[in-house]
Amino acid sequence: MYQPNSAQMDLLVLILLVLLRVYQWLLFVTQP
């Protein structure tokens, strides 16, 4: 089973995880 868009999906998931981490970090940093 060869999926040509497998790499794109992995990259998209990785980017979403990084964005989520950055978002959580910003929430943590901007707390008073």
mmCIF file of the N, C-alpha and C atoms, coordinates in Angstrom:
data_MODEL
# 
_entry.id   MODEL 
# 
loop_
_atom_site.group_PDB 
_atom_site.id 
_atom_site.type_symbol 
_atom_site.label_atom_id 
_atom_site.label_alt_id 
_atom_site.label_comp_id 
_atom_site.label_asym_id 
_atom_site.label_entity_id 
_atom_site.label_seq_id 
_atom_site.pdbx_PDB_ins_code 
_atom_site.Cartn_x 
_atom_site.Cartn_y 
_atom_site.Cartn_z 
_atom_site.occupancy 
_atom_site.B_iso_or_equiv 
_atom_site.pdbx_formal_charge 
_atom_site.auth_seq_id 
_atom_site.auth_comp_id 
_atom_site.auth_asym_id 
_atom_site.auth_atom_id 
_atom_site.pdbx_PDB_model_num 
ATOM 1  N N  . MET A 1 1  ? 0.856  -1.207 0.000  1.00 0.00 ? 1  MET A N  1 
ATOM 2  C CA . MET A 1 1  ? 0.000  0.000  0.000  1.00 0.00 ? 1  MET A CA 1 
ATOM 3  C C  . MET A 1 1  ? 0.886  1.249  0.000  1.00 0.00 ? 1  MET A C  1 
ATOM 4  N N  . TYR A 1 2  ? 0.997  1.857  -1.141 1.00 0.00 ? 2  TYR A N  1 
ATOM 5  C CA . TYR A 1 2  ? 1.803  3.075  -1.245 1.00 0.00 ? 2  TYR A CA 1 
ATOM 6  C C  . TYR A 1 2  ? 0.894  4.306  -1.269 1.00 0.00 ? 2  TYR A C  1 
ATOM 7  N N  . GLN A 1 3  ? 1.113  5.177  -0.287 1.00 0.00 ? 3  GLN A N  1 
ATOM 8  C CA . GLN A 1 3  ? 0.304  6.405  -0.215 1.00 0.00 ? 3  GLN A CA 1 
ATOM 9  C C  . GLN A 1 3  ? 1.186  7.608  -0.546 1.00 0.00 ? 3  GLN A C  1 
ATOM 10 N N  . PRO A 1 4  ? 0.955  8.247  -1.689 1.00 0.00 ? 4  PRO A N  1 
ATOM 11 C CA . PRO A 1 4  ? 1.802  9.367  -2.111 1.00 0.00 ? 4  PRO A CA 1 
ATOM 12 C C  . PRO A 1 4  ? 1.691  10.573 -1.181 1.00 0.00 ? 4  PRO A C  1 
ATOM 13 N N  . ASN A 1 5  ? 0.585  10.688 -0.454 1.00 0.00 ? 5  ASN A N  1 
ATOM 14 C CA . ASN A 1 5  ? 0.420  11.859 0.409  1.00 0.00 ? 5  ASN A CA 1 
ATOM 15 C C  . ASN A 1 5  ? 0.718  11.533 1.873  1.00 0.00 ? 5  ASN A C  1 
ATOM 16 N N  . SER A 1 6  ? 1.396  10.400 2.106  1.00 0.00 ? 6  SER A N  1 
ATOM 17 C CA . SER A 1 6  ? 1.707  10.006 3.482  1.00 0.00 ? 6  SER A CA 1 
ATOM 18 C C  . SER A 1 6  ? 2.676  10.998 4.116  1.00 0.00 ? 6  SER A C  1 
ATOM 19 N N  . ALA A 1 7  ? 3.700  11.393 3.372  1.00 0.00 ? 7  ALA A N  1 
ATOM 20 C CA . ALA A 1 7  ? 4.692  12.327 3.902  1.00 0.00 ? 7  ALA A CA 1 
ATOM 21 C C  . ALA A 1 7  ? 4.041  13.682 4.186  1.00 0.00 ? 7  ALA A C  1 
ATOM 22 N N  . GLN A 1 8  ? 3.151  14.100 3.300  1.00 0.00 ? 8  GLN A N  1 
ATOM 23 C CA . GLN A 1 8  ? 2.479  15.378 3.517  1.00 0.00 ? 8  GLN A CA 1 
ATOM 24 C C  . GLN A 1 8  ? 1.633  15.329 4.781  1.00 0.00 ? 8  GLN A C  1 
ATOM 25 N N  . MET A 1 9  ? 0.951  14.217 5.011  1.00 0.00 ? 9  MET A N  1 
ATOM 26 C CA . MET A 1 9  ? 0.127  14.081 6.215  1.00 0.00 ? 9  MET A CA 1 
ATOM 27 C C  . MET A 1 9  ? 1.000  14.115 7.464  1.00 0.00 ? 9  MET A C  1 
ATOM 28 N N  . ASP A 1 10 ? 2.129  13.410 7.430  1.00 0.00 ? 10 ASP A N  1 
ATOM 29 C CA . ASP A 1 10 ? 3.029  13.409 8.584  1.00 0.00 ? 10 ASP A CA 1 
ATOM 30 C C  . ASP A 1 10 ? 3.535  14.821 8.862  1.00 0.00 ? 10 ASP A C  1 
ATOM 31 N N  . LEU A 1 11 ? 3.893  15.546 7.799  1.00 0.00 ? 11 LEU A N  1 
ATOM 32 C CA . LEU A 1 11 ? 4.387  16.904 7.967  1.00 0.00 ? 11 LEU A CA 1 
ATOM 33 C C  . LEU A 1 11 ? 3.295  17.799 8.540  1.00 0.00 ? 11 LEU A C  1 
ATOM 34 N N  . LEU A 1 12 ? 2.063  17.628 8.060  1.00 0.00 ? 12 LEU A N  1 
ATOM 35 C CA . LEU A 1 12 ? 0.953  18.437 8.546  1.00 0.00 ? 12 LEU A CA 1 
ATOM 36 C C  . LEU A 1 12 ? 0.699  18.178 10.027 1.00 0.00 ? 12 LEU A C  1 
ATOM 37 N N  . VAL A 1 13 ? 0.717  16.913 10.409 1.00 0.00 ? 13 VAL A N  1 
ATOM 38 C CA . VAL A 1 13 ? 0.515  16.566 11.820 1.00 0.00 ? 13 VAL A CA 1 
ATOM 39 C C  . VAL A 1 13 ? 1.640  17.138 12.677 1.00 0.00 ? 13 VAL A C  1 
ATOM 40 N N  . LEU A 1 14 ? 2.855  17.054 12.174 1.00 0.00 ? 14 LEU A N  1 
ATOM 41 C CA . LEU A 1 14 ? 3.991  17.589 12.921 1.00 0.00 ? 14 LEU A CA 1 
ATOM 42 C C  . LEU A 1 14 ? 3.850  19.100 13.115 1.00 0.00 ? 14 LEU A C  1 
ATOM 43 N N  . ILE A 1 15 ? 3.455  19.807 12.072 1.00 0.00 ? 15 ILE A N  1 
ATOM 44 C CA . ILE A 1 15 ? 3.269  21.256 12.156 1.00 0.00 ? 15 ILE A CA 1 
ATOM 45 C C  . ILE A 1 15 ? 2.160  21.586 13.155 1.00 0.00 ? 15 ILE A C  1 
ATOM 46 N N  . LEU A 1 16 ? 1.068  20.816 13.121 1.00 0.00 ? 16 LEU A N  1 
ATOM 47 C CA . LEU A 1 16 ? -0.028 21.067 14.060 1.00 0.00 ? 16 LEU A CA 1 
ATOM 48 C C  . LEU A 1 16 ? 0.430  20.843 15.495 1.00 0.00 ? 16 LEU A C  1 
ATOM 49 N N  . LEU A 1 17 ? 1.216  19.811 15.728 1.00 0.00 ? 17 LEU A N  1 
ATOM 50 C CA . LEU A 1 17 ? 1.713  19.553 17.082 1.00 0.00 ? 17 LEU A CA 1 
ATOM 51 C C  . LEU A 1 17 ? 2.631  20.679 17.545 1.00 0.00 ? 17 LEU A C  1 
ATOM 52 N N  . VAL A 1 18 ? 3.477  21.168 16.648 1.00 0.00 ? 18 VAL A N  1 
ATOM 53 C CA . VAL A 1 18 ? 4.380  22.267 17.004 1.00 0.00 ? 18 VAL A CA 1 
ATOM 54 C C  . VAL A 1 18 ? 3.578  23.529 17.321 1.00 0.00 ? 18 VAL A C  1 
ATOM 55 N N  . LEU A 1 19 ? 2.567  23.819 16.505 1.00 0.00 ? 19 LEU A N  1 
ATOM 56 C CA . LEU A 1 19 ? 1.741  24.994 16.758 1.00 0.00 ? 19 LEU A CA 1 
ATOM 57 C C  . LEU A 1 19 ? 1.024  24.877 18.090 1.00 0.00 ? 19 LEU A C  1 
ATOM 58 N N  . LEU A 1 20 ? 0.551  23.679 18.412 1.00 0.00 ? 20 LEU A N  1 
ATOM 59 C CA . LEU A 1 20 ? -0.115 23.465 19.694 1.00 0.00 ? 20 LEU A CA 1 
ATOM 60 C C  . LEU A 1 20 ? 0.859  23.696 20.848 1.00 0.00 ? 20 LEU A C  1 
ATOM 61 N N  . ARG A 1 21 ? 2.075  23.217 20.701 1.00 0.00 ? 21 ARG A N  1 
ATOM 62 C CA . ARG A 1 21 ? 3.092  23.417 21.734 1.00 0.00 ? 21 ARG A CA 1 
ATOM 63 C C  . ARG A 1 21 ? 3.396  24.901 21.918 1.00 0.00 ? 21 ARG A C  1 
ATOM 64 N N  . VAL A 1 22 ? 3.562  25.615 20.807 1.00 0.00 ? 22 VAL A N  1 
ATOM 65 C CA . VAL A 1 22 ? 3.841  27.054 20.872 1.00 0.00 ? 22 VAL A CA 1 
ATOM 66 C C  . VAL A 1 22 ? 2.678  27.780 21.535 1.00 0.00 ? 22 VAL A C  1 
ATOM 67 N N  . TYR A 1 23 ? 1.453  27.385 21.196 1.00 0.00 ? 23 TYR A N  1 
ATOM 68 C CA . TYR A 1 23 ? 0.264  28.017 21.775 1.00 0.00 ? 23 TYR A CA 1 
ATOM 69 C C  . TYR A 1 23 ? 0.231  27.797 23.282 1.00 0.00 ? 23 TYR A C  1 
ATOM 70 N N  . GLN A 1 24 ? 0.474  26.561 23.721 1.00 0.00 ? 24 GLN A N  1 
ATOM 71 C CA . GLN A 1 24 ? 0.490  26.271 25.155 1.00 0.00 ? 24 GLN A CA 1 
ATOM 72 C C  . GLN A 1 24 ? 1.601  27.041 25.847 1.00 0.00 ? 24 GLN A C  1 
ATOM 73 N N  . TRP A 1 25 ? 2.764  27.142 25.206 1.00 0.00 ? 25 TRP A N  1 
ATOM 74 C CA . TRP A 1 25 ? 3.896  27.863 25.787 1.00 0.00 ? 25 TRP A CA 1 
ATOM 75 C C  . TRP A 1 25 ? 3.570  29.350 25.930 1.00 0.00 ? 25 TRP A C  1 
ATOM 76 N N  . LEU A 1 26 ? 2.921  29.910 24.907 1.00 0.00 ? 26 LEU A N  1 
ATOM 77 C CA . LEU A 1 26 ? 2.537  31.323 24.979 1.00 0.00 ? 26 LEU A CA 1 
ATOM 78 C C  . LEU A 1 26 ? 1.529  31.547 26.099 1.00 0.00 ? 26 LEU A C  1 
ATOM 79 N N  . LEU A 1 27 ? 0.577  30.651 26.257 1.00 0.00 ? 27 LEU A N  1 
ATOM 80 C CA . LEU A 1 27 ? -0.383 30.783 27.355 1.00 0.00 ? 27 LEU A CA 1 
ATOM 81 C C  . LEU A 1 27 ? 0.340  30.730 28.698 1.00 0.00 ? 27 LEU A C  1 
ATOM 82 N N  . PHE A 1 28 ? 1.307  29.846 28.819 1.00 0.00 ? 28 PHE A N  1 
ATOM 83 C CA . PHE A 1 28 ? 2.050  29.698 30.067 1.00 0.00 ? 28 PHE A CA 1 
ATOM 84 C C  . PHE A 1 28 ? 2.890  30.943 30.349 1.00 0.00 ? 28 PHE A C  1 
ATOM 85 N N  . VAL A 1 29 ? 3.512  31.487 29.302 1.00 0.00 ? 29 VAL A N  1 
ATOM 86 C CA . VAL A 1 29 ? 4.402  32.643 29.471 1.00 0.00 ? 29 VAL A CA 1 
ATOM 87 C C  . VAL A 1 29 ? 3.611  33.911 29.785 1.00 0.00 ? 29 VAL A C  1 
ATOM 88 N N  . THR A 1 30 ? 2.440  34.044 29.171 1.00 0.00 ? 30 THR A N  1 
ATOM 89 C CA . THR A 1 30 ? 1.684  35.295 29.346 1.00 0.00 ? 30 THR A CA 1 
ATOM 90 C C  . THR A 1 30 ? 0.838  35.301 30.613 1.00 0.00 ? 30 THR A C  1 
ATOM 91 N N  . GLN A 1 31 ? 0.947  34.256 31.417 1.00 0.00 ? 31 GLN A N  1 
ATOM 92 C CA . GLN A 1 31 ? 0.229  34.281 32.700 1.00 0.00 ? 31 GLN A CA 1 
ATOM 93 C C  . GLN A 1 31 ? 0.896  35.292 33.631 1.00 0.00 ? 31 GLN A C  1 
ATOM 94 N N  . PRO A 1 32 ? 0.108  36.006 34.403 1.00 0.00 ? 32 PRO A N  1 
ATOM 95 C CA . PRO A 1 32 ? 0.661  37.002 35.340 1.00 0.00 ? 32 PRO A CA 1 
ATOM 96 C C  . PRO A 1 32 ? 1.481  36.357 36.454 1.00 0.00 ? 32 PRO A C  1 
# 
